[in-house]
Amino acid sequence: VRLPKQGHSLLFVTPRHSRARAALVFLKHLKVESKGEGSRSLLPVPCPCFSLSVPAGIINFCANNYLGLSSHPEVIRAAVEALEKFGAGLSSVRFICGTQSIHKDLEEKIARFHQREDAILYASCFDANAGIFEALLTPEDAVLSDELNHASIIDGIRLCKANKYRYKHMDMQDLEAKLKEAQKHRLRLVATDGAFSMDGDIAPLREICQLAQKYDALVFIDECHATGFLGPNGRGTDELLGVMDKVTIINSTLGKALGGAAGGYTTGPKPLIDLLRQRSRPYLFSNSLPPAVVGCASKALDLLMESNAIAQSMAAKTQRFRSKMTAAGFTISGKDHPICPVMLGDARLASVMAEDMLNRGIYVIGFSYPVVPKGKARIRVQISAVHSDEDIDRCVEAFTEVGRKHGALS
C-alpha cells in the first residue's frame, strides 16, 4: 500500500475534529499493488473446457475442481433436489433455527469418511480455521505452526492467546527444537497444511506424528488440498502416509474436490466438536450452509465412498504432466501432487507466459510476490480427474512453445 505524503501528514498532525476528513483523504489516495490481471468471467460451468472472451475451446488448468465433481450430473441433481425440498436457505445460524436433517446427516457422513468421532460444518474452511484455535487453546498452551501454512491458519492462530511458535517449512529438526522449548506449556498443538497449495509439497506427517508422540503434542492438519484425492480412498494425507490414528484434528473444505461450491468443516474427537459448537465464533455467528451446497457435498461424499476409482485416477494424470514437463526442461515444485507449480522466478515472465498460454487455449494463472516470495514467481497448474491425456499433452505442448518463445527454455 502506498501512503501519499499529504495523507500521512493529515492523519497525524491535524486537530482531532478533522481526523475523520483526513481518514477519507487517506482512503481516497490509497493504492494497492495488483496481484493479477483481475477476474475473468467464465461461462457456463467449471468443466475442463469452457467459453471465455477469447476463441472457444479453452481448457481450465487452474481450478481446485480436483475430481471434476462440480459439474458431475449426480452432484448437480442432488443440489437441485435439496434446493426444492429444503429451500434456498434458513436465514439463521445453526443454534437458533438453522439446522436441518441434511446438515446433521452431512456432518455424520464427513466423520464417517474420515473415520473420526464427529464433525461440525462451517461456511468455509477459512471460518473453520478462524474458529478452532481460539476456542481450543488458552494462554497456558502453545501452538507450533509451519512457516508456509495457509493464511487462514495464520489468521486463526493470531486470534488465540496461546504461545506461538513458527518452525521452518517441513523442517523436522527445527520443529523438534520448538517442541522442546514448548515443554513448559500445558498443551502443545502442531498445526500444518497436509498439502501446501503454492508449492504442491506434502507435509512429512509420519515424522511430525512421531515428534508429537515423543513430546506429548496434538496434531492438527488442514486438508483442503488433499481431501477427496490423496490416499487410497481419497481421505487425505493422513491416509496417504498411514497416520490416520495419530492425527487428532482435521479441517477441510467442501469447496474444492467435494463439489466445489462452498463450506468447510472440522472433524475429530467428539468432546472437541461439542466444544466448538459452544465456543467457536464463526460457527455461532454465521448462517448455516444453504441446502443446495449441503446436497451437492453430500452426494460427492457418496460417490467417493462408493468407489475410489476417481481418486485413484489422479495419480497417473499427475505423473503424466509432471514427467512430461520435466522432460521438456521445466522445474516443477512439489512431488506427486496435482498442484504442479511451474517455477519461473521472474514475475513479469510468469504473467506474460500465462497470457500467451490463454491465447493457445490453456487457462493458467501466474503467481508472484506477495502471494509467493520474491524471486519465486510461478505458474500454478492444477490437474483434475476430468482432464484427458490429450488435454494434458496439449497443455505441455503449449508450455513448451511459450517457454521457448519467452526464453524460459533454451
Backbone hydrogen bonds in HBPLUS format (Angstrom, degrees):
<---DONOR---> <-ACCEPTOR-->    atom                        ^
c    i                          cat <-CA-CA->   ^        H-A-AA   ^      H-
h    n   atom  resd res      DA  || num        DHA   H-A  angle D-A-AA Bond
n    s   type  num  typ     dist DA aas  dist angle  dist       angle   num
A0002-ARG N   A0031-LYS O   3.23 MM  29  5.62 156.1  2.29 148.1 155.3     1
A0007-GLY N   A0004-PRO O   3.04 MM   3  5.20 117.3  2.45  98.7 114.2     2
A0008-HIS N   A0004-PRO O   2.92 MM   4  6.22 158.2  1.97 157.4 163.9     3
A0009-SER N   A0005-LYS O   2.94 MM   4  6.16 162.9  1.97 153.3 157.6     4
A0010-LEU N   A0006-GLN O   2.99 MM   4  6.13 159.9  2.03 143.9 149.5     5
A0011-LEU N   A0007-GLY O   3.08 MM   4  6.22 155.6  2.14 147.2 152.8     6
A0012-PHE N   A0009-SER O   3.27 MM   3  5.56 134.4  2.49 101.2 112.3     7
A0013-VAL N   A0009-SER O   3.03 MM   4  5.98 144.0  2.17 159.2 165.4     8
A0018-SER N   A0015-PRO O   3.10 MM   3  5.75 153.6  2.17 116.4 123.9     9
A0019-ARG N   A0016-ARG O   3.15 MM   3  5.27 167.3  2.17 110.4 113.5    10
A0022-ALA N   A0018-SER O   3.01 MM   4  6.30 155.3  2.07 150.1 157.8    11
A0023-ALA N   A0019-ARG O   2.87 MM   4  6.15 152.2  1.95 151.7 158.6    12
A0024-LEU N   A0020-ALA O   3.13 MM   4  6.47 151.3  2.21 144.4 151.6    13
A0025-VAL N   A0021-ARG O   3.03 MM   4  6.36 153.5  2.10 147.9 154.8    14
A0026-PHE N   A0022-ALA O   2.95 MM   4  6.23 157.7  2.00 148.5 154.7    15
A0027-LEU N   A0023-ALA O   2.95 MM   4  6.25 160.4  1.99 150.4 154.8    16
A0028-LYS N   A0024-LEU O   2.93 MM   4  6.07 151.1  2.01 145.3 153.4    17
A0029-HIS N   A0025-VAL O   3.17 MM   4  6.41 145.5  2.29 147.0 154.3    18
A0030-LEU N   A0027-LEU O   3.26 MM   3  5.04 160.6  2.30  98.4 104.0    19
A0043-LEU N   A0051-SER O   3.20 MM   8  5.20 164.2  2.23 157.4 155.3    20
A0051-SER N   A0043-LEU O   2.76 MM   8  5.20 152.5  1.84 162.7 167.8    21
A0047-CYS N   A0045-VAL O   2.76 MM   2  5.71 141.1  1.91 106.6  95.6    22
A0060-ASN N   A0048-PRO O   2.63 MM  12  5.07 155.5  1.69 145.1 154.0    23
A0050-PHE N   A0058-ILE O   3.10 MM   8  5.74 146.0  2.22 145.6 155.8    24
A0059-ILE N   A0361-GLY O   2.85 MM 302  6.10 160.7  1.89 144.8 148.1    25
A0363-TYR N   A0059-ILE O   2.88 MM 304  5.93 179.7  1.88 157.7 157.8    26
A0061-PHE N   A0363-TYR O   2.99 MM 302  5.67 161.8  2.02 148.0 152.2    27
A0382-GLN N   A0061-PHE O   2.89 MM 321  5.32 161.0  1.93 132.5 137.0    28
A0066-TYR N   A0064-ASN O   2.81 MM   2  5.41 139.0  1.97 104.0  91.6    29
A0068-GLY N   A0065-ASN O   3.11 MM   3  5.26 150.7  2.20 106.2 115.3    30
A0385-ALA N   A0066-TYR O   2.73 MM 319  6.08 155.3  1.79 147.7 154.5    31
A0072-HIS N   A0069-LEU O   3.13 MM   3  4.66 166.4  2.15  98.0 102.0    32
A0075-VAL N   A0072-HIS O   3.08 MM   3  5.31 121.4  2.44 104.7 119.3    33
A0076-ILE N   A0072-HIS O   3.00 MM   4  6.28 163.8  2.03 162.6 167.4    34
A0077-ARG N   A0073-PRO O   2.93 MM   4  6.03 158.4  1.98 143.7 150.1    35
A0078-ALA N   A0074-GLU O   2.99 MM   4  6.11 152.8  2.06 139.4 146.3    36
A0079-ALA N   A0075-VAL O   3.10 MM   4  6.37 150.9  2.18 144.8 152.2    37
A0080-VAL N   A0076-ILE O   3.04 MM   4  6.35 159.6  2.08 152.2 157.1    38
A0081-GLU N   A0077-ARG O   2.95 MM   4  6.17 162.8  1.98 151.6 156.3    39
A0082-ALA N   A0078-ALA O   3.01 MM   4  6.16 157.6  2.07 144.3 150.1    40
A0083-LEU N   A0079-ALA O   2.94 MM   4  6.12 154.7  2.00 146.8 154.2    41
A0084-GLU N   A0080-VAL O   2.95 MM   4  6.20 160.6  1.99 152.7 157.1    42
A0085-LYS N   A0081-GLU O   2.95 MM   4  6.07 152.0  2.03 145.5 153.3    43
A0086-PHE N   A0082-ALA O   2.79 MM   4  5.60 164.1  1.82 148.1 153.2    44
A0087-GLY N   A0083-LEU O   2.91 MM   4  4.89 135.5  2.11 126.5 133.1    45
A0288-SER N   A0092-SER O   3.11 MM 196  6.57 156.2  2.17 158.8 151.6    46
A0096-ILE N   A0093-VAL O   3.42 MM   3  5.85 155.8  2.49 108.3 115.0    47
A0098-GLY N   A0093-VAL O   2.95 MM   5  4.97 116.4  2.36 146.2 144.2    48
A0103-HIS N   A0100-GLN O   3.10 MM   3  5.45 133.7  2.32 106.1 117.5    49
A0104-LYS N   A0100-GLN O   3.42 MM   4  6.87 160.7  2.46 154.3 158.0    50
A0105-ASP N   A0101-SER O   2.90 MM   4  6.09 156.5  1.95 149.9 157.5    51
A0106-LEU N   A0102-ILE O   2.97 MM   4  6.03 154.6  2.04 138.6 144.8    52
A0107-GLU N   A0103-HIS O   3.05 MM   4  6.29 159.7  2.09 146.8 152.3    53
A0108-GLU N   A0104-LYS O   3.00 MM   4  6.21 157.8  2.05 147.3 153.2    54
A0109-LYS N   A0105-ASP O   2.93 MM   4  6.14 150.6  2.02 143.0 151.7    55
A0110-ILE N   A0106-LEU O   2.86 MM   4  6.09 156.1  1.92 153.8 159.3    56
A0111-ALA N   A0107-GLU O   3.10 MM   4  6.31 166.1  2.12 148.3 151.5    57
A0112-ARG N   A0108-GLU O   3.00 MM   4  6.22 153.8  2.07 143.3 150.9    58
A0113-PHE N   A0109-LYS O   2.85 MM   4  6.03 156.6  1.91 147.8 154.4    59
A0114-HIS N   A0110-ILE O   3.02 MM   4  6.27 162.1  2.05 154.3 157.9    60
A0115-GLN N   A0111-ALA O   2.86 MM   4  5.72 107.7  2.39 131.9 149.6    61
A0116-ARG N   A0111-ALA O   2.76 MM   5  4.83 167.3  1.78 145.7 149.3    62
A0115-GLN N   A0112-ARG O   3.15 MM   3  4.75 146.7  2.27  92.1 102.1    63
A0118-ASP N   A0268-GLY O   3.21 MM 150  5.85 146.8  2.32 158.3 167.8    64
A0268-GLY N   A0118-ASP O   3.13 MM 150  5.85 154.2  2.20 149.9 157.3    65
A0120-ILE N   A0266-THR O   2.89 MM 146  5.43 148.8  1.99 153.8 163.5    66
A0266-THR N   A0120-ILE O   3.05 MM 146  5.43 150.1  2.14 147.3 156.7    67
A0122-TYR N   A0264-GLY O   2.74 MM 142  4.92 155.0  1.80 140.7 136.3    68
A0264-GLY N   A0122-TYR O   3.03 MM 142  4.92 159.1  2.07 124.7 125.0    69
A0263-GLY N   A0123-ALA O   3.03 MM 140  4.47 125.8  2.34 139.0 128.4    70
A0128-ALA N   A0124-SER O   3.09 MM   4  6.46 150.4  2.18 137.6 146.2    71
A0129-ASN N   A0125-CYS O   2.83 MM   4  6.07 158.7  1.87 152.7 156.6    72
A0130-ALA N   A0126-PHE O   2.89 MM   4  6.09 144.0  2.02 139.4 150.5    73
A0131-GLY N   A0127-ASP O   2.90 MM   4  5.98 131.2  2.14 142.5 154.6    74
A0136-LEU N   A0132-ILE O   2.98 MM   4  6.02 149.4  2.07 149.3 157.6    75
A0137-LEU N   A0133-PHE O   2.91 MM   4  5.65 169.1  1.93 150.2 153.9    76
A0141-ASP N   A0138-THR O   2.98 MM   3  5.40 167.3  2.00 118.4 122.5    77
A0186-ARG N   A0140-GLU O   2.81 MM  46  5.57 153.3  1.88 153.5 154.6    78
A0163-ASN N   A0141-ASP O   2.92 MM  22  6.14 170.5  1.93 146.0 143.1    79
A0142-ALA N   A0187-LEU O   2.82 MM  45  6.16 144.9  1.94 157.7 169.3    80
A0189-LEU N   A0142-ALA O   2.94 MM  47  6.33 148.0  2.05 145.2 155.5    81
A0143-VAL N   A0163-ASN O   2.91 MM  20  6.30 155.8  1.97 165.0 170.0    82
A0165-TYR N   A0143-VAL O   2.92 MM  22  6.15 159.1  1.96 165.8 166.2    83
A0144-LEU N   A0189-LEU O   2.81 MM  45  6.12 162.4  1.84 154.0 158.1    84
A0191-ALA N   A0144-LEU O   2.78 MM  47  5.97 167.6  1.79 155.2 158.9    85
A0145-SER N   A0165-TYR O   2.85 MM  20  6.26 162.7  1.88 156.4 156.8    86
A0167-TYR N   A0145-SER O   2.97 MM  22  6.14 149.2  2.07 137.3 147.3    87
A0146-ASP N   A0191-ALA O   3.36 MM  45  6.83 152.3  2.44 167.3 175.3    88
A0149-ASN N   A0146-ASP O   3.09 MM   3  5.44 159.2  2.14 122.5 120.9    89
A0147-GLU N   A0167-TYR O   2.98 MM  20  5.84 142.6  2.12 176.7 170.8    90
A0153-ILE N   A0150-HIS O   2.98 MM   3  5.46 130.3  2.24 111.5 123.9    91
A0154-ILE N   A0150-HIS O   3.14 MM   4  6.52 163.2  2.17 154.3 159.1    92
A0155-ASP N   A0151-ALA O   2.82 MM   4  6.04 164.1  1.85 152.7 156.8    93
A0156-GLY N   A0152-SER O   2.95 MM   4  5.97 154.5  2.01 135.6 143.2    94
A0157-ILE N   A0153-ILE O   2.90 MM   4  6.13 158.6  1.95 154.0 159.0    95
A0158-ARG N   A0154-ILE O   3.02 MM   4  6.28 151.6  2.10 145.8 153.8    96
A0159-LEU N   A0155-ASP O   3.29 MM   4  6.58 138.1  2.47 141.8 151.3    97
A0159-LEU N   A0156-GLY O   3.20 MM   3  5.35 133.3  2.43  97.3 109.1    98
A0160-CYS N   A0157-ILE O   3.11 MM   3  5.44 146.3  2.23 107.1 116.4    99
A0171-ASP N   A0168-LYS O   3.00 MM   3  5.28 164.9  2.02 134.2 129.5   100
A0175-LEU N   A0171-ASP O   3.00 MM   4  6.29 155.5  2.06 147.1 154.8   101
A0176-GLU N   A0172-MET O   2.94 MM   4  6.03 158.4  1.98 140.5 145.8   102
A0177-ALA N   A0173-GLN O   3.08 MM   4  6.37 155.5  2.15 142.6 149.2   103
A0178-LYS N   A0174-ASP O   2.97 MM   4  6.25 156.0  2.03 148.6 154.9   104
A0179-LEU N   A0175-LEU O   2.83 MM   4  6.09 153.3  1.91 151.1 159.1   105
A0180-LYS N   A0176-GLU O   2.93 MM   4  6.18 154.6  2.00 149.8 155.9   106
A0181-GLU N   A0177-ALA O   3.09 MM   4  6.35 155.7  2.15 142.1 148.7   107
A0182-ALA N   A0178-LYS O   2.90 MM   4  6.11 137.6  2.08 140.7 152.8   108
A0183-GLN N   A0180-LYS O   3.29 MM   3  5.45 166.9  2.31 107.7 110.4   109
A0185-HIS N   A0182-ALA O   3.08 MM   3  5.74 168.7  2.09 121.1 124.7   110
A0218-LEU N   A0188-ARG O   2.83 MM  30  6.22 165.2  1.85 156.8 157.6   111
A0190-VAL N   A0218-LEU O   2.82 MM  28  6.14 172.5  1.83 160.4 158.8   112
A0220-PHE N   A0190-VAL O   2.79 MM  30  5.99 166.8  1.81 172.9 170.5   113
A0192-THR N   A0220-PHE O   3.08 MM  28  6.42 154.9  2.14 147.4 154.3   114
A0222-ASP N   A0192-THR O   3.02 MM  30  6.42 146.9  2.14 137.3 146.0   115
A0194-GLY N   A0222-ASP O   2.79 MM  28  5.62 171.0  1.80 148.9 145.7   116
A0203-ALA N   A0194-GLY O   2.88 MM   9  5.29 163.0  1.91 143.8 149.6   117
A0196-PHE N   A0201-ASP O   2.92 MM   5  5.59 166.8  1.94 167.0 170.1   118
A0200-GLY N   A0196-PHE O   2.85 MM   4  5.48 143.1  1.98 156.3 161.5   119
A0335-LYS N   A0200-GLY O   3.35 MM 135  6.60 142.6  2.50 140.4 135.9   120
A0205-LEU N   A0203-ALA O   2.81 MM   2  5.48 130.8  2.05 111.0  95.4   121
A0208-ILE N   A0204-PRO O   2.98 MM   4  6.23 160.1  2.02 153.2 159.6   122
A0209-CYS N   A0205-LEU O   2.81 MM   4  5.85 164.9  1.84 149.8 153.3   123
A0210-GLN N   A0206-ARG O   2.99 MM   4  6.22 149.8  2.08 143.2 152.0   124
A0211-LEU N   A0207-GLU O   3.00 MM   4  6.24 160.7  2.04 149.2 153.6   125
A0212-ALA N   A0208-ILE O   2.84 MM   4  6.07 154.7  1.90 146.9 155.2   126
A0213-GLN N   A0209-CYS O   2.91 MM   4  6.06 154.5  1.97 144.4 150.4   127
A0214-LYS N   A0210-GLN O   2.97 MM   4  6.19 154.7  2.04 143.3 150.7   128
A0215-TYR N   A0211-LEU O   2.90 MM   4  6.08 153.1  1.97 151.9 158.0   129
A0217-ALA N   A0212-ALA O   2.73 MM   5  4.52 163.2  1.76 135.9 140.3   130
A0248-THR N   A0219-VAL O   3.01 MM  29  5.39 131.3  2.26 132.5 146.5   131
A0249-ILE N   A0219-VAL O   3.14 MM  30  6.51 163.8  2.16 155.1 158.0   132
A0221-ILE N   A0249-ILE O   3.01 MM  28  6.43 157.6  2.06 153.8 159.3   133
A0251-ASN N   A0221-ILE O   3.00 MM  30  6.39 164.4  2.03 158.7 162.8   134
A0223-GLU N   A0251-ASN O   2.76 MM  28  6.10 167.7  1.78 169.0 171.3   135
A0226-ALA N   A0223-GLU O   3.02 MM   3  5.00 145.7  2.14 122.2 116.6   136
A0227-THR N   A0223-GLU O   2.88 MM   4  5.59 168.0  1.90 163.0 159.2   137
A0229-PHE N   A0226-ALA O   3.24 MM   3  6.03 167.0  2.26 138.4 142.3   138
A0230-LEU N   A0226-ALA O   3.14 MM   4  5.30 155.4  2.20 163.2 156.2   139
A0228-GLY N   A0234-GLY O   2.59 MM   6  4.20 146.6  1.69 159.6 151.2   140
A0236-GLY N   A0230-LEU O   2.84 MM   6  4.63 152.7  1.91 150.9 144.0   141
A0234-GLY N   A0231-GLY O   3.10 MM   3  4.86 163.7  2.13 103.8 108.8   142
A0240-LEU N   A0236-GLY O   2.95 MM   4  6.21 163.6  1.98 151.2 156.7   143
A0241-LEU N   A0237-THR O   2.93 MM   4  5.99 154.7  1.99 146.7 151.3   144
A0243-VAL N   A0238-ASP O   2.77 MM   5  4.96 158.9  1.81 151.7 155.2   145
A0242-GLY N   A0239-GLU O   3.19 MM   3  4.98 158.7  2.24  99.3 105.8   146
A0246-LYS N   A0243-VAL O   2.95 MM   3  5.18 159.9  1.99 111.5 118.1   147
A0250-ILE N   A0267-THR O   3.03 MM  17  5.36 164.5  2.06 162.4 165.6   148
A0267-THR N   A0250-ILE O   2.84 MM  17  5.36 156.6  1.89 156.2 163.7   149
A0252-SER N   A0265-TYR O   3.04 MM  13  5.60 155.7  2.10 148.8 155.2   150
A0265-TYR N   A0252-SER O   2.95 MM  13  5.60 148.0  2.06 151.1 150.3   151
A0254-LEU N   A0263-GLY O   2.79 MM   9  5.02 173.3  1.79 133.2 131.6   152
A0272-LEU N   A0269-PRO O   3.09 MM   3  5.45 124.7  2.41 106.6 120.0   153
A0273-ILE N   A0269-PRO O   3.18 MM   4  6.58 159.5  2.23 152.7 158.5   154
A0274-ASP N   A0270-LYS O   2.85 MM   4  6.09 162.1  1.88 160.8 165.8   155
A0275-LEU N   A0271-PRO O   3.02 MM   4  6.18 150.4  2.11 138.7 146.5   156
A0276-LEU N   A0272-LEU O   2.95 MM   4  6.29 156.1  2.01 151.6 157.9   157
A0277-ARG N   A0273-ILE O   3.02 MM   4  6.29 151.2  2.11 148.3 155.5   158
A0278-GLN N   A0275-LEU O   3.05 MM   3  5.27 137.2  2.23 101.3 113.4   159
A0279-ARG N   A0275-LEU O   2.90 MM   4  6.06 143.1  2.04 149.8 161.5   160
A0280-SER N   A0276-LEU O   2.89 MM   4  4.69 158.2  1.94 127.5 131.4   161
A0283-TYR N   A0280-SER O   3.16 MM   3  5.53 125.8  2.47 106.8 120.0   162
A0284-LEU N   A0280-SER O   2.97 MM   4  6.21 162.2  2.00 154.4 160.3   163
A0285-PHE N   A0281-ARG O   2.90 MM   4  5.86 153.9  1.97 157.1 161.4   164
A0293-VAL N   A0290-PRO O   3.02 MM   3  5.45 123.0  2.36 111.4 124.8   165
A0294-VAL N   A0290-PRO O   3.11 MM   4  6.46 160.8  2.15 154.6 160.6   166
A0295-GLY N   A0291-PRO O   2.79 MM   4  5.97 158.0  1.84 152.8 159.0   167
A0296-CYS N   A0292-ALA O   3.08 MM   4  6.31 162.1  2.12 148.1 151.1   168
A0297-ALA N   A0293-VAL O   3.07 MM   4  6.22 163.2  2.10 150.5 155.4   169
A0298-SER N   A0294-VAL O   2.94 MM   4  6.00 157.3  1.99 147.7 154.3   170
A0299-LYS N   A0295-GLY O   3.12 MM   4  6.30 158.0  2.17 145.1 150.5   171
A0300-ALA N   A0296-CYS O   2.99 MM   4  6.17 153.3  2.06 143.8 151.3   172
A0301-LEU N   A0297-ALA O   3.04 MM   4  6.32 156.3  2.09 148.7 153.9   173
A0302-ASP N   A0298-SER O   3.02 MM   4  6.32 151.1  2.10 143.0 151.5   174
A0303-LEU N   A0299-LYS O   2.98 MM   4  6.29 159.5  2.02 153.3 157.2   175
A0304-LEU N   A0300-ALA O   3.08 MM   4  6.37 152.4  2.15 144.2 151.8   176
A0305-MET N   A0301-LEU O   2.89 MM   4  6.10 158.8  1.94 153.7 158.9   177
A0306-GLU N   A0302-ASP O   2.91 MM   4  6.05 136.2  2.11 146.2 157.9   178
A0307-SER N   A0303-LEU O   3.29 MM   4  6.41 148.2  2.40 140.2 146.5   179
A0312-GLN N   A0308-ASN O   2.87 MM   4  6.02 160.3  1.91 156.1 162.3   180
A0313-SER N   A0309-ALA O   3.08 MM   4  6.21 136.4  2.27 140.4 150.7   181
A0313-SER N   A0310-ILE O   3.19 MM   3  5.26 131.6  2.43  96.6 109.2   182
A0314-MET N   A0311-ALA O   3.25 MM   3  5.75 155.5  2.32 110.0 116.7   183
A0318-THR N   A0314-MET O   2.89 MM   4  6.00 162.7  1.92 156.5 161.6   184
A0319-GLN N   A0315-ALA O   2.96 MM   4  6.12 163.4  1.98 150.3 155.0   185
A0320-ARG N   A0316-ALA O   2.95 MM   4  6.10 151.5  2.03 143.8 151.6   186
A0321-PHE N   A0317-LYS O   3.16 MM   4  6.45 164.1  2.19 150.5 152.8   187
A0322-ARG N   A0318-THR O   2.99 MM   4  6.18 177.7  1.99 159.8 160.5   188
A0323-SER N   A0319-GLN O   2.93 MM   4  5.86 167.0  1.95 147.9 152.2   189
A0324-LYS N   A0320-ARG O   3.13 MM   4  6.12 161.8  2.16 144.1 149.5   190
A0325-MET N   A0321-PHE O   2.95 MM   4  6.04 161.8  1.99 155.4 160.6   191
A0326-THR N   A0322-ARG O   2.97 MM   4  6.07 157.8  2.02 147.0 153.4   192
A0327-ALA N   A0323-SER O   2.95 MM   4  6.09 157.2  2.00 143.7 150.2   193
A0328-ALA N   A0324-LYS O   3.04 MM   4  6.21 137.4  2.23 136.0 147.0   194
A0330-PHE N   A0325-MET O   3.08 MM   5  5.64 159.2  2.13 156.9 150.3   195
A0329-GLY N   A0326-THR O   3.00 MM   3  5.19 147.7  2.11 102.4 112.5   196
A0343-MET N   A0331-THR O   2.97 MM  12  5.61 158.2  2.01 167.2 171.3   197
A0333-SER N   A0341-PRO O   3.00 MM   8  5.31 158.4  2.05 149.6 153.3   198
A0383-ILE N   A0338-PRO O   3.01 MM  45  4.91 159.6  2.05 129.7 135.3   199
A0340-CYS N   A0381-VAL O   2.70 MM  41  5.00 176.7  1.70 165.9 165.2   200
A0381-VAL N   A0340-CYS O   3.17 MM  41  5.00 165.5  2.19 118.9 121.3   201
A0342-VAL N   A0379-ILE O   2.77 MM  37  5.11 175.6  1.77 150.8 149.5   202
A0379-ILE N   A0342-VAL O   3.05 MM  37  5.11 155.6  2.12 136.6 142.8   203
A0344-LEU N   A0377-ALA O   3.01 MM  33  5.71 163.7  2.04 147.2 149.5   204
A0345-GLY N   A0377-ALA O   2.88 MM  32  4.49 154.3  1.95 140.9 133.9   205
A0377-ALA N   A0345-GLY O   3.34 MM  32  4.49 159.3  2.39 106.3 100.9   206
A0350-ALA N   A0346-ASP O   3.08 MM   4  6.36 158.9  2.12 149.8 155.1   207
A0351-SER N   A0347-ALA O   3.07 MM   4  6.33 154.6  2.14 148.1 154.8   208
A0352-VAL N   A0348-ARG O   2.97 MM   4  6.23 171.2  1.98 159.6 160.6   209
A0353-MET N   A0349-LEU O   2.94 MM   4  5.92 158.3  1.99 149.3 155.9   210
A0354-ALA N   A0350-ALA O   3.10 MM   4  6.11 155.5  2.16 138.4 144.8   211
A0355-GLU N   A0351-SER O   3.11 MM   4  6.38 153.7  2.18 144.9 152.0   212
A0356-ASP N   A0352-VAL O   2.96 MM   4  6.14 153.6  2.03 143.4 150.7   213
A0357-MET N   A0353-MET O   2.83 MM   4  6.05 145.6  1.95 146.2 156.1   214
A0358-LEU N   A0354-ALA O   3.14 MM   4  6.41 149.3  2.24 141.3 148.2   215
A0359-ASN N   A0355-GLU O   3.25 MM   4  6.62 148.5  2.35 140.0 147.9   216
A0360-ARG N   A0357-MET O   2.97 MM   3  5.05 139.8  2.13  98.2 110.6   217
A0362-ILE N   A0357-MET O   2.92 MM   5  5.21 164.4  1.95 139.1 136.8   218
A0361-GLY N   A0358-LEU O   2.93 MM   3  4.98 161.8  1.97 109.6 111.8   219
A0367-PHE N   A0378-ARG O   2.69 MM  11  5.35 167.4  1.70 166.1 169.6   220
A0378-ARG N   A0367-PHE O   2.95 MM  11  5.35 156.4  2.00 150.1 157.7   221
A0371-VAL N   A0368-SER O   2.97 MM   3  5.75 132.3  2.20 143.0 137.5   222
A0376-LYS N   A0373-PRO O   3.12 MM   3  5.61 147.5  2.23 137.4 136.3   223
A0387-HIS N   A0384-SER O   3.06 MM   3  5.43 165.7  2.08 111.9 116.3   224
A0391-ASP N   A0388-SER O   3.09 MM   3  5.02 117.5  2.50  93.0 107.9   225
A0392-ILE N   A0388-SER O   3.07 MM   4  6.43 162.2  2.10 153.8 157.3   226
A0393-ASP N   A0389-ASP O   2.92 MM   4  6.14 162.0  1.96 149.3 154.5   227
A0394-ARG N   A0390-GLU O   2.91 MM   4  6.05 154.3  1.98 144.3 151.6   228
A0395-CYS N   A0391-ASP O   2.99 MM   4  6.26 150.4  2.08 146.0 154.0   229
A0396-VAL N   A0392-ILE O   3.00 MM   4  6.32 161.0  2.03 152.9 157.2   230
A0397-GLU N   A0393-ASP O   2.93 MM   4  6.14 161.7  1.96 150.5 155.6   231
A0398-ALA N   A0394-ARG O   3.00 MM   4  6.18 156.6  2.05 144.5 150.6   232
A0399-PHE N   A0395-CYS O   2.94 MM   4  6.22 161.2  1.98 152.1 157.2   233
A0400-THR N   A0396-VAL O   2.92 MM   4  6.15 157.5  1.97 150.0 156.2   234
A0401-GLU N   A0397-GLU O   3.00 MM   4  6.26 161.8  2.04 150.9 155.0   235
A0402-VAL N   A0398-ALA O   2.92 MM   4  6.07 172.9  1.92 157.3 159.4   236
A0403-GLY N   A0399-PHE O   2.69 MM   4  5.68 156.7  1.74 147.9 155.6   237
A0404-ARG N   A0400-THR O   3.09 MM   4  6.18 157.1  2.15 143.4 148.2   238
A0405-LYS N   A0401-GLU O   3.05 MM   4  6.24 155.8  2.11 144.2 151.5   239
A0406-HIS N   A0402-VAL O   3.04 MM   4  6.24 154.2  2.11 151.1 156.0   240
A0408-ALA N   A0403-GLY O   2.75 MM   5  4.66 131.7  1.98 148.8 151.4   241
A0409-LEU N   A0403-GLY O   3.13 MM   6  5.20 146.3  2.24 115.0 110.4   242
A0407-GLY N   A0404-ARG O   3.39 MM   3  5.14 160.6  2.43  96.9 102.4   243
